[in-house]
């Protein structure tokens, strides 16, 4: 009979084990199917921009050695928020943050780009490796994880001088119920401790909440870093060694913050348990010294894990938009592109271009493609130096720092006029030209906010100043006087259009020479302006 019970028990355990293993296998297949279904596609619920900006916002400790930071005006001019949202297919908030940071800080040397390219290519070619990394990352696919960036790069609070009191009260909260059950004390003492601990919890929870909320996921981050280290193939041993090294330093932290991982927002019992025992506060204070000591290791784990998620997103982006090339970076003054196009334009018209001189003026009517051409070159230069890809058949250029002055406007909040905004925008380009870096300056309609005489005079002198042997300068303008006066130092190109009975038609192709367009008045007539206006304008032109 005893033997029968033992056999029954063993069979029961075996059935449970088989059931658990089958459930894990089925769940994994379901997750893999979901992952593959989203491959090469925009996610249904991407992380919002504010979440994605947090790492860049808080990590201000970096020294810019082999990268530069795109300024806010250039970021806005080139519609890089929209580009980021198209690229972003990350699984975790920290992946989204690292991806944003990669786009925000293009590289100015080849070493880091080569490493990124190797990882992206491996994710594109080795499907099982990519799937396993994605499955591992799912443990961090929770929105509160976004606060880790704040906690890891924000100065940690000091351990409270009253911490010993919190430990004492926490211990009392555990032992008082035992003593009450044994009739050694009255139950009223438990109620008293509960009230005291609730007051302390509410006071300190506000001060520590952002740290406590995010550090709940440190154990998860450390665990996933372990999984990734074990999944890495031989060609990524240098990453594995770094992960293992940082994990050794962070080993003790995972255990100390383990109890924080229980989500009190989803369980009322856990909320009251934390209030009564001060568990989350005492755990945080217990770990605070270890956190400060090993903060650099935790930061690197954050960056490495986030980088894998970010580079998987780039591999997915390339799958959806395969018409790209790898850039050729040269130390020379060569800047040459073949069939380059803008990644955000539907059915774009590609253009070929070669800088015979480093400075050029682009003329043409409104809507002909001048501004889009400036943005096309700027965006592709940034993609080249962020993710080693360009939307072109060929891209050959030196490493560049892109700075633009395209979409200015009145600054009503600070009381600045449109012209004042222009003046300050162009000044930052002038100041940047003084340093040793090679720039790509993109300017659309220089000084259009003032009268024509002063505009032309100021524009000529600024563009003369920007003409040097180092920087590339592209200026889109309607001012044909500039094309004649600066002909010796600025090469002329134009976009053209034709007016027919059906309207104004553009080919969106870049042509050599300056624009000879005479369609501005004809367009007034086409859209229905009174004949008196059209005829009067033509007569004034004749005079």
C-alpha positions as CSV (number, residue, x, y, z in Angstrom):
1,X,0.0,0.0,0.0
2,X,2.8,2.4,0.9
3,X,4.6,1.4,-2.3
4,X,1.4,2.2,-4.3
5,X,1.1,5.6,-2.7
6,X,4.8,6.4,-3.5
7,X,4.3,5.3,-7.1
8,X,1.1,7.4,-7.3
9,X,2.9,10.4,-5.9
10,X,5.8,10.1,-8.3
11,X,3.4,9.7,-11.3
12,X,1.5,12.8,-10.1
13,X,4.8,14.8,-9.9
14,X,5.7,13.5,-13.4
15,X,2.4,14.6,-14.8
16,X,2.7,18.0,-13.3
17,X,6.3,18.4,-14.6
18,X,5.1,17.3,-18.1
19,X,2.2,19.7,-17.9
20,X,4.4,22.6,-16.8
21,X,7.0,21.9,-19.5
22,X,4.2,21.6,-22.2
23,X,2.7,24.9,-21.0
24,X,6.1,26.6,-21.2
25,X,6.6,25.2,-24.7
26,X,3.2,26.3,-25.9
27,X,3.6,29.8,-24.4
28,X,7.0,30.1,-26.0
29,X,5.5,29.2,-29.4
30,X,2.8,31.7,-28.9
31,X,5.3,34.4,-28.1
32,X,7.6,33.5,-31.0
33,X,4.6,33.7,-33.4
34,X,3.7,37.1,-32.0
35,X,7.3,38.3,-32.4
36,X,7.5,37.0,-35.9
37,X,4.2,38.5,-36.8
38,X,5.5,42.0,-35.9
39,X,8.8,41.6,-37.7
40,X,9.4,44.2,-40.3
41,X,6.3,46.2,-39.2
42,X,5.5,49.2,-37.1
43,X,4.4,48.1,-33.6
44,X,0.7,48.5,-32.7
45,X,1.5,50.3,-29.4
46,X,5.0,51.9,-29.6
47,X,6.5,53.7,-26.6
48,X,5.7,57.4,-26.5
49,X,8.3,60.1,-27.2
50,X,8.5,61.3,-23.6
51,X,9.3,57.8,-22.4
52,X,11.9,57.5,-25.1
53,X,13.7,60.7,-24.2
54,X,14.3,59.9,-20.5
55,X,17.8,58.3,-20.9
56,X,19.1,61.1,-23.1
57,X,17.6,63.7,-20.7
58,X,19.2,62.2,-17.5
59,X,22.5,60.9,-18.7
60,X,24.5,64.2,-18.8
61,X,27.7,62.7,-17.6
62,X,29.1,61.6,-21.0
63,X,32.1,63.2,-22.6
64,X,31.6,63.6,-26.3
65,X,34.6,61.9,-27.8
66,X,33.4,59.9,-30.8
67,X,29.9,61.4,-31.1
68,X,28.0,64.7,-31.2
69,X,24.6,65.8,-30.1
70,X,22.0,67.0,-32.5
71,X,20.7,70.4,-31.3
72,X,17.0,70.9,-30.8
73,X,16.5,73.2,-33.7
74,X,18.1,70.7,-36.2
75,X,16.2,67.9,-34.6
76,X,12.9,69.8,-35.2
77,X,14.0,71.0,-38.7
78,X,14.7,67.5,-39.9
79,X,11.5,66.0,-38.5
80,X,13.5,63.5,-36.4
81,X,10.7,62.8,-34.0
82,X,8.7,61.4,-36.9
83,X,11.7,59.5,-38.2
84,X,12.3,58.0,-34.7
85,X,8.6,56.9,-34.5
86,X,9.0,55.1,-37.8
87,X,12.2,53.3,-36.7
88,X,11.1,52.4,-33.2
89,X,10.1,48.8,-32.9
90,X,11.6,48.1,-29.5
91,X,10.2,45.7,-26.9
92,X,11.3,47.5,-23.8
93,X,11.2,51.1,-22.6
94,X,15.0,51.1,-22.1
95,X,15.4,49.8,-25.6
96,X,13.3,52.7,-26.8
97,X,15.4,55.1,-24.8
98,X,18.7,53.8,-26.1
99,X,17.4,53.9,-29.7
100,X,16.4,57.5,-29.3
101,X,19.8,58.3,-27.8
102,X,21.5,56.6,-30.8
103,X,19.6,58.8,-33.2
104,X,20.2,61.9,-31.1
105,X,24.0,61.3,-30.9
106,X,25.5,60.3,-34.3
107,X,29.0,58.9,-34.3
108,X,32.0,60.7,-35.8
109,X,34.2,57.6,-36.0
110,X,33.9,54.2,-37.5
111,X,34.6,51.9,-34.5
112,X,31.2,52.0,-32.8
113,X,29.3,51.9,-36.2
114,X,31.1,48.8,-37.2
115,X,30.1,47.1,-33.9
116,X,26.5,48.1,-34.4
117,X,26.5,46.9,-38.0
118,X,27.8,43.4,-36.9
119,X,25.0,43.1,-34.3
120,X,22.3,44.3,-36.7
121,X,23.4,42.0,-39.5
122,X,23.5,39.0,-37.1
123,X,19.9,39.8,-36.0
124,X,18.8,40.0,-39.6
125,X,20.5,36.7,-40.6
126,X,20.3,34.5,-37.4
127,X,16.6,34.3,-36.8
128,X,16.7,31.9,-33.8
129,X,19.3,34.1,-32.0
130,X,17.2,37.2,-32.6
131,X,14.0,35.4,-31.3
132,X,15.7,34.2,-28.2
133,X,17.0,37.7,-27.3
134,X,13.5,39.1,-27.9
135,X,12.0,36.5,-25.7
136,X,14.5,37.3,-23.0
137,X,13.7,41.1,-23.3
138,X,10.0,40.5,-22.7
139,X,10.6,40.5,-19.0
140,X,11.3,44.3,-19.2
141,X,8.4,45.1,-21.4
142,X,6.6,47.1,-18.7
143,X,6.1,50.8,-18.7
144,X,7.4,51.5,-15.2
145,X,10.8,50.2,-16.3
146,X,11.2,53.6,-18.0
147,X,12.0,55.2,-14.6
148,X,15.2,53.1,-14.3
149,X,16.9,55.8,-16.4
150,X,16.0,58.4,-13.8
151,X,17.1,56.3,-10.9
152,X,20.4,55.2,-12.4
153,X,21.5,58.6,-13.6
154,X,20.0,60.8,-10.9
155,X,21.9,61.3,-7.7
156,X,20.8,58.7,-5.2
157,X,19.5,59.9,-1.8
158,X,21.5,59.4,1.3
159,X,20.5,56.7,3.8
160,X,18.3,58.3,6.4
161,X,19.8,58.8,9.8
162,X,16.6,57.3,11.2
163,X,17.0,54.1,9.2
164,X,17.6,52.1,12.4
165,X,14.2,53.2,13.6
166,X,12.5,52.0,10.4
167,X,14.2,48.6,10.8
168,X,13.1,48.4,14.4
169,X,9.4,49.3,13.5
170,X,9.5,46.9,10.6
171,X,10.7,44.1,12.9
172,X,8.0,45.0,15.5
173,X,5.3,44.8,12.8
174,X,6.3,41.1,12.2
175,X,6.7,40.1,15.9
176,X,3.8,41.9,17.5
177,X,1.1,39.6,15.8
178,X,3.0,36.6,17.1
179,X,3.1,38.0,20.6
180,X,-0.6,38.9,20.4
181,X,-1.5,35.4,19.4
182,X,0.5,34.0,22.4
183,X,-1.4,36.6,24.6
184,X,1.8,38.3,25.7
185,X,0.5,41.7,24.5
186,X,-2.8,43.4,23.6
187,X,-3.9,43.6,20.0
188,X,-4.1,47.4,20.3
189,X,-0.3,47.5,20.0
190,X,-0.6,46.1,16.4
191,X,-3.1,48.9,15.5
192,X,-0.7,51.5,17.0
193,X,2.3,50.2,15.0
194,X,0.1,50.1,11.9
195,X,-0.8,53.8,12.3
196,X,2.8,54.8,13.0
197,X,4.1,52.9,10.0
198,X,1.5,54.2,7.6
199,X,2.5,57.8,8.6
200,X,6.2,57.0,8.0
201,X,5.4,55.2,4.7
202,X,3.4,58.1,3.4
203,X,6.1,60.6,4.3
204,X,9.0,58.7,2.8
205,X,7.2,57.0,-0.1
206,X,6.8,60.4,-1.8
207,X,10.6,61.1,-1.5
208,X,11.7,57.6,-2.6
209,X,8.8,56.6,-4.9
210,X,10.6,57.2,-8.2
211,X,13.6,55.2,-7.1
212,X,11.5,52.4,-5.5
213,X,9.3,52.1,-8.5
214,X,12.2,51.6,-10.9
215,X,14.4,49.6,-8.7
216,X,11.7,46.9,-8.6
217,X,13.0,46.0,-12.0
218,X,16.7,45.8,-11.2
219,X,16.5,42.1,-10.4
220,X,14.7,41.7,-13.8
221,X,17.4,43.7,-15.6
222,X,20.2,41.7,-14.0
223,X,18.5,38.4,-14.7
224,X,17.9,39.3,-18.4
225,X,21.5,40.5,-18.7
226,X,22.5,36.9,-17.5
227,X,20.3,35.4,-20.2
228,X,21.7,37.5,-22.9
229,X,25.3,36.7,-21.9
230,X,24.5,33.0,-22.1
231,X,22.9,33.5,-25.6
232,X,25.7,35.4,-27.2
233,X,27.6,33.5,-30.0
234,X,31.4,33.5,-30.1
235,X,31.7,36.6,-32.3
236,X,30.3,38.7,-29.5
237,X,32.6,37.4,-26.8
238,X,33.8,40.9,-26.1
239,X,30.2,41.9,-25.1
240,X,29.9,38.7,-23.1
241,X,33.1,39.4,-21.1
242,X,31.8,42.9,-20.3
243,X,28.4,41.6,-19.2
244,X,29.9,38.9,-17.0
245,X,32.3,41.4,-15.4
246,X,29.5,43.9,-14.7
247,X,27.2,41.1,-13.4
248,X,29.8,40.0,-10.9
249,X,29.8,43.5,-9.4
250,X,26.0,43.8,-9.4
251,X,25.4,40.3,-8.1
252,X,24.6,41.3,-4.5
253,X,22.2,44.0,-5.6
254,X,19.7,41.7,-7.2
255,X,19.1,39.9,-3.9
256,X,18.8,43.0,-1.9
257,X,16.1,44.6,-4.1
258,X,14.3,41.3,-4.8
259,X,11.4,42.1,-2.5
260,X,10.8,45.4,-4.4
261,X,9.7,43.6,-7.5
262,X,6.3,42.8,-6.2
263,X,3.9,45.2,-7.8
264,X,1.9,47.0,-5.1
265,X,-0.1,49.0,-7.7
266,X,-1.9,45.8,-8.8
267,X,-2.6,44.2,-5.4
268,X,-4.2,46.0,-2.5
269,X,-2.8,43.4,-0.1
270,X,0.7,44.2,-1.2
271,X,0.1,47.9,-0.7
272,X,-1.1,47.4,2.9
273,X,1.7,44.9,3.6
274,X,4.3,47.5,2.5
275,X,2.6,50.1,4.6
276,X,2.4,47.9,7.7
277,X,5.9,46.4,7.5
278,X,7.7,49.4,5.8
279,X,9.1,46.7,3.5
280,X,9.8,48.7,0.4
281,X,11.5,51.5,2.4
282,X,13.7,49.3,4.5
283,X,14.7,47.2,1.5
284,X,15.7,50.4,-0.4
285,X,17.8,51.7,2.5
286,X,19.4,48.3,2.9
287,X,20.4,48.4,-0.7
288,X,21.4,52.1,-1.0
289,X,25.1,51.7,-0.2
290,X,25.5,48.8,-2.7
291,X,23.6,50.7,-5.3
292,X,25.9,53.7,-5.0
293,X,29.0,51.5,-5.0
294,X,27.9,49.6,-8.1
295,X,26.0,52.3,-10.0
296,X,28.4,52.3,-12.9
297,X,27.9,48.5,-13.4
298,X,24.1,48.9,-13.3
299,X,24.3,51.7,-15.9
300,X,26.3,49.6,-18.3
301,X,23.9,46.7,-17.9
302,X,21.1,49.1,-18.7
303,X,22.9,50.3,-21.8
304,X,24.0,46.9,-23.1
305,X,20.5,45.3,-22.7
306,X,18.9,48.4,-24.2
307,X,21.3,48.4,-27.1
308,X,20.3,44.9,-28.1
309,X,16.7,45.9,-28.1
310,X,17.5,49.0,-30.1
311,X,19.5,47.2,-32.7
312,X,16.9,44.6,-33.2
313,X,14.5,47.5,-34.0
314,X,16.9,48.7,-36.7
315,X,17.1,45.2,-38.2
316,X,13.2,45.2,-38.3
317,X,13.3,48.6,-39.8
318,X,15.6,47.4,-42.6
319,X,13.4,44.5,-43.2
320,X,10.4,46.8,-43.9
321,X,12.5,49.3,-45.9
322,X,15.2,47.4,-47.7
323,X,16.2,50.1,-50.2
324,X,19.2,51.3,-48.3
325,X,23.0,51.2,-48.7
326,X,25.9,51.2,-46.3
327,X,27.8,54.5,-46.3
328,X,31.4,54.9,-47.4
329,X,33.2,57.3,-45.0
330,X,36.2,59.1,-46.4
331,X,38.7,61.5,-45.0
332,X,38.7,63.5,-48.2
333,X,36.4,66.4,-49.2
334,X,34.3,64.0,-51.3
335,X,30.5,64.2,-50.8
336,X,28.8,62.1,-53.4
337,X,25.3,60.4,-53.4
338,X,23.5,58.4,-56.0
339,X,19.7,58.1,-56.0
340,X,19.3,59.5,-52.5
341,X,15.8,59.9,-51.1
342,X,14.0,60.9,-48.0
343,X,12.8,57.9,-45.8
344,X,9.6,59.7,-44.7
345,X,8.4,60.6,-48.2
346,X,6.0,58.2,-49.9
347,X,7.1,57.3,-53.5
348,X,10.1,59.7,-53.4
349,X,11.9,60.9,-56.5
350,X,15.6,60.0,-56.0
351,X,18.4,62.5,-56.8
352,X,22.1,62.2,-57.7
353,X,24.5,64.8,-56.4
354,X,28.2,65.5,-56.2
355,X,29.8,68.4,-54.4
356,X,32.2,69.9,-56.9
357,X,32.6,72.7,-54.5
358,X,31.8,72.6,-50.8
359,X,29.2,75.4,-51.0
360,X,26.1,75.6,-53.2
361,X,22.9,77.6,-53.7
362,X,19.7,75.8,-54.6
363,X,16.9,77.9,-56.3
364,X,13.4,77.1,-57.5
365,X,9.8,78.0,-56.8
366,X,7.9,77.0,-53.6
367,X,6.9,73.3,-53.5
368,X,9.6,72.4,-56.1
369,X,11.6,70.3,-53.6
370,X,14.3,72.6,-52.2
371,X,13.5,72.1,-48.5
372,X,13.0,68.4,-49.0
373,X,16.4,68.1,-50.6
374,X,18.1,69.8,-47.7
375,X,16.3,67.5,-45.3
376,X,17.1,64.5,-47.4
377,X,20.8,65.1,-47.2
378,X,20.6,65.9,-43.4
379,X,18.5,62.9,-42.5
380,X,20.7,60.5,-44.5
381,X,23.9,61.9,-43.0
382,X,22.4,61.3,-39.5
383,X,21.2,57.8,-40.4
384,X,24.6,57.0,-41.8
385,X,26.4,58.0,-38.6
386,X,23.8,56.4,-36.3
387,X,22.9,53.1,-37.9
388,X,25.3,52.7,-40.8
389,X,22.5,53.0,-43.4
390,X,21.4,55.6,-46.0
391,X,18.4,55.6,-48.3
392,X,20.4,55.8,-51.5
393,X,22.3,53.5,-54.0
394,X,25.6,55.2,-52.9
395,X,26.6,57.5,-50.1
396,X,30.2,58.7,-49.8
397,X,31.1,61.5,-47.4
398,X,33.3,62.3,-44.5
399,X,32.0,62.2,-40.9
400,X,29.8,65.3,-40.6
401,X,28.1,67.3,-37.9
402,X,24.7,68.4,-39.2
403,X,23.3,71.8,-38.2
404,X,20.3,73.3,-39.9
405,X,18.3,76.5,-40.0
406,X,15.2,75.6,-41.9
407,X,11.9,76.1,-40.0
408,X,12.1,79.3,-38.0
409,X,9.1,81.0,-36.4
410,X,8.2,83.8,-34.0
411,X,9.0,83.0,-30.4
412,X,6.0,84.5,-28.7
413,X,6.8,83.1,-25.2
414,X,10.2,84.8,-25.1
415,X,9.0,87.8,-27.1
416,X,11.3,87.2,-30.1
417,X,10.3,88.3,-33.7
418,X,10.7,86.0,-36.6
419,X,13.8,87.9,-37.8
420,X,15.4,87.7,-34.3
421,X,14.9,84.0,-34.3
422,X,16.6,83.9,-37.7
423,X,19.5,86.0,-36.5
424,X,20.1,83.7,-33.6
425,X,19.7,80.6,-35.7
426,X,22.3,81.6,-38.2
427,X,24.7,82.8,-35.5
428,X,24.9,79.3,-34.0
429,X,26.0,78.1,-37.5
430,X,28.6,80.9,-37.7
431,X,29.9,80.0,-34.3
432,X,30.0,76.2,-35.1
433,X,32.0,76.9,-38.3
434,X,34.9,78.2,-36.1
435,X,35.7,74.8,-34.5
436,X,37.6,72.0,-36.2
437,X,34.7,69.6,-36.9
438,X,33.5,69.2,-40.5
439,X,29.9,70.4,-40.7
440,X,27.0,70.0,-43.1
441,X,25.2,73.4,-42.8
442,X,21.6,73.4,-44.2
443,X,20.0,76.8,-44.6
444,X,16.6,77.5,-46.1
445,X,15.7,81.1,-47.1
446,X,18.3,83.0,-45.2
447,X,17.1,86.2,-43.5
448,X,13.7,86.2,-45.1
449,X,12.3,88.1,-42.1
450,X,13.6,91.5,-43.1
451,X,13.5,93.9,-46.1
452,X,15.1,92.8,-49.4
453,X,18.0,95.3,-49.4
454,X,19.3,94.4,-46.0
455,X,18.5,90.7,-46.5
456,X,20.6,90.5,-49.6
457,X,23.5,92.4,-48.0
458,X,23.5,90.4,-44.8
459,X,23.1,87.1,-46.7
460,X,26.1,87.8,-49.0
461,X,28.4,88.5,-46.0
462,X,27.3,85.5,-44.0
463,X,27.6,83.1,-46.9
464,X,31.1,84.5,-47.7
465,X,32.1,83.9,-44.1
466,X,30.8,80.3,-44.2
467,X,32.7,79.6,-47.4
468,X,35.9,77.7,-46.2
469,X,37.9,74.7,-47.0
470,X,36.3,72.6,-44.3
471,X,32.5,72.8,-44.1
472,X,29.8,71.8,-46.6
473,X,27.1,74.6,-47.0
474,X,23.8,74.2,-48.8
475,X,21.5,77.2,-49.0
476,X,18.0,77.2,-50.5
477,X,16.9,80.6,-51.7
478,X,14.5,82.6,-53.9
479,X,17.0,85.4,-54.0
480,X,18.5,85.2,-57.5
481,X,20.9,88.0,-56.8
482,X,22.8,85.7,-54.5
483,X,23.4,83.3,-57.4
484,X,25.1,86.0,-59.4
485,X,27.1,87.7,-56.7
486,X,28.4,84.5,-55.1
487,X,28.9,82.6,-58.3
488,X,32.7,82.3,-57.8
489,X,32.3,80.5,-54.4
490,X,28.9,78.9,-54.5
491,X,27.8,76.3,-57.1
492,X,24.3,76.8,-58.5
493,X,21.6,74.2,-58.7
494,X,17.9,74.4,-59.1
495,X,14.5,72.6,-59.0
496,X,12.2,73.4,-61.9
497,X,8.5,73.2,-62.7
498,X,6.2,73.6,-65.7
499,X,2.9,75.4,-65.9
500,X,0.2,73.7,-68.1
501,X,-3.5,74.0,-68.4
502,X,-3.9,71.4,-65.7
503,X,-1.7,73.3,-63.2
504,X,1.8,73.4,-61.9
505,X,3.9,70.3,-62.3
506,X,7.3,69.5,-60.6
507,X,9.8,66.8,-61.5
508,X,11.6,67.1,-58.1
509,X,14.9,66.6,-59.8
510,X,18.0,68.6,-59.1
511,X,19.4,70.4,-62.1
512,X,22.6,72.4,-62.6
513,X,22.5,76.2,-62.8
514,X,20.2,78.7,-61.3
515,X,16.4,78.7,-61.6
516,X,14.9,80.8,-64.5
517,X,11.3,80.2,-63.2
518,X,8.8,82.8,-64.3
519,X,5.7,81.0,-63.0
520,X,4.9,82.9,-59.8
521,X,2.4,85.3,-61.5
522,X,1.0,82.5,-63.8
523,X,0.2,80.5,-60.6
524,X,-1.9,83.5,-59.3
525,X,-3.9,83.4,-62.5
526,X,-4.3,79.6,-62.4
527,X,-5.7,79.6,-58.8
528,X,-8.3,82.3,-59.7
529,X,-6.8,85.7,-58.7
530,X,-8.7,88.7,-60.3
531,X,-7.3,89.6,-63.7
532,X,-6.6,93.1,-62.5
533,X,-4.1,91.8,-60.0
534,X,-2.4,89.4,-62.5
535,X,-2.2,92.1,-65.3
536,X,-1.0,94.7,-62.9
537,X,1.8,92.4,-61.5
538,X,2.9,91.6,-65.1
539,X,3.1,95.3,-66.0
540,X,5.2,96.0,-62.9
541,X,7.6,93.3,-63.9
542,X,7.9,94.7,-67.4
543,X,8.8,98.1,-65.9
